[in-house]
Amino acid sequence: MTTLFIAPGACSLASHIAVHELGLPIQIEKVALRTPDSPIHAINPLGRVPALQLDDGTVLTENSAILPFLADQVPGTPLFAPAGSAERGQIQGWLGYLAAEVHTASFRPLNRPERYSADESAHTGIREQARIQLFKAFEHIERHLEGRQWLVGERFTLADIYLGVFATWLTRLGAPFDGLDNVTRLRQKWLERPAVQEALRDEGLLK
C-alpha cells in the first residue's frame, strides 16, 4: 500500500492535507525527526519528511514533487490544473517559491541556526536576519493576495494547501507577522476546510 511518511507539525502537513482533500487511499505513517533510530532514514536517506513510498517501493520526496503527484492521481481535481496550462505553471511556481524562499531560505535558519554556524554566539544574528528575510518573503505574498482569496485562479489549490502550513507557523512569531491581514484571512479560510481539520486532528494539532 502507498504510504505517506509525516512528522506531526512539520511541513509534511501539506501533503497530509492533500491526501484528505483528494480522498486518496494512502496510509499515513508518523515518524520522528532528527533521531538516528527513526524509520524515516530507511525510506529517505536525508531523514526528512514528507516521503511517499509507492506500492512498488519507489520513493518520492519534497512537497513540491509530492503535491503535484498526488493531485495527478485524481484527474480534473480543482486543486491543480491541466498539463501545459499557464495556471498549472502558476501553481507550481508558488510551490517552488514556498519551498525555496519561505521554508529553506527563511524558516530553516530561523529554527535551526546551527546548520549555518557552529559558533553559538552567531545564532542570534542568524535568527534575526532570518526573521527579516521571512517577512520580506511574506510581504510578496501579502501584496499578491490583495483583492484575492487564494493564490491562483480564485479557487483553493495545492499552492494554498502549502501556504496554509507556513501561515500557521507565523502565529508563533508575533509582530510584524500578525499584521499581514491578507495572509491571516487566507489562514482562517484554510483552517475551516474539513480536510485541513482532519489532518490536524490526525497529527494531534487541532485544539
Buried (B, 14 or more C-beta within 10 A) or exposed (E): EBBBBBBBBBBBBBBBBBBBBBEBEBEBBBBBBEEEEBEBBEBBEEBBBBBBBEEEEEEBBBBBBBBBEBBEBBEEBEBBBEEEEEBBEBBBEBBEBBBEBBBEBBBBBBEBBEEBEEEEEEBEEBBEBBBEBBBEBBEEBBEBBEEEEBBBBEEBBBBBBBBBBBBBBBEEBEEEBEEBEBBBBBBEBBBEBEBBBBBBEBBEEEE
